Amino acid sequence: MAYADNTPRTVAEMAPRFPITLAGTVEMGDLLGYSSGWVQADADAGITAQLIALEAGDSGDVINVTAVAIVSSVSDATPGDTAYLSTTAGAIAATDPGDSNTQEVGVFLSATSVLL
């Protein structure tokens, strides 16, 4: 099997939660960044990851987020390897996407979880 960042995700917050207003649609566990509002982070678009969504929402919704969390949704990750912001909006990558906006976002704790 190959690495995958699956949904739905389970998220255990490791830092205080706080509310933000979304400017786009997100899923629980998505990496979020700011670009004319809070949206899915995306290496291709140059939107750096700053927060983790603790719930799903659409543009205009107020959701809770955190800065540090353990996300369980991935599969076939290698424990100890670095997690990167993906070129797929909101997602985590197991390998450096090679984009000019490469961002390390965490470490894989097991084959199925990542500390962001």
N, C-alpha and C positions, 0 to 999 in steps of 0.2 A: 504494500500500500504506500501511497505518497502522502506527504504532509497535507493537512487541510485545516482551515479555520472555519468550523461549522457553526450553525445556529440551529436551535436556540442555544444560548450560552447560560452558564451559571456564573455569577459574579459575587465574590466575597470582598467587600470593601475593607481596605487596610488603613484608610485615612478618613478624616471627617467628610461627611457628605454635605453638599450644598446645592441650591437650585440655580439653574440657568434657563434662559429662553432660547429655544431652538430656531434656526433659520433654514432647517432642512429636515428630512426624515432620517431617523437613526434607530438602530436596534440596541437592545441591552448588550453591553460589552464592547460596543463600538469605540474606537479611538476618535476623539473629537478635537478639532482645532478651530481657530477663529479666522473667518474670512467673510467680512460684512455680516457677521453673526456666527453663532456656534453651529458647525456642520461636521460631517464626517471628515476626519483627517485623510489626506491622500498624498502620497509621495509624488505621483505624476503631476498633481496640481500645485505642489509646493505648499500645501496646508499641513503644517507640522502638528504632531500629536501633543496635546496638552492635558487632556482630561479623559476619563472613561465614563461612558454612559451607564447608569445603574438601572435604567429602564428605557423602554422604547418610546418614541414620540414623533410627532410631525411638526412642521414649521409652525411657530407660534406657541407650541406647547411648552410648559415649564416642567422640566424633569430634574431629578437629582443626579449628581455626578460626583466623582471623587478623583483624586490625583494618583492614588495608589490602590491597586486591587489585584486579586488572583482571579483569573478568568479560566474556567474549565469548559472547553468546547473544542479545543484543537485535537487532532489525532495524528499519531505517528511522529510526534516531535521528539527531539533528542535532549534529554535532561542536561542542563548546563550550557546549552547553546544559546546564543543571543537571538532575541526576537527583534524584528524590524517592522517599521511602518510599511505596509504594503502599497502597491500601486493600484490595488482595489480599494476604493473608498471605505474607510472605517475599519479595515481588516489588518491582521497581523501576518507577517511573512516569516518563514523559517530560514530564508536565505536573503542576503542583501540583494534588493531588486536592481542594484546597479544604477539607479536613478541619481541624477545630480543632487537630489534632495534626500539622500539616504539618511534615515534616522533610526538609531538603536532605541527601542522602547521597553526592553525588559529581558528576562531570562526564563527559559523553559524549566519548570520544576520537575516535570514528568512528561510522559508521552501525551498526556491529555490536559495539562494545565500550564499556565504561564503567569509569572509575576510581572505586572506592568507598573 
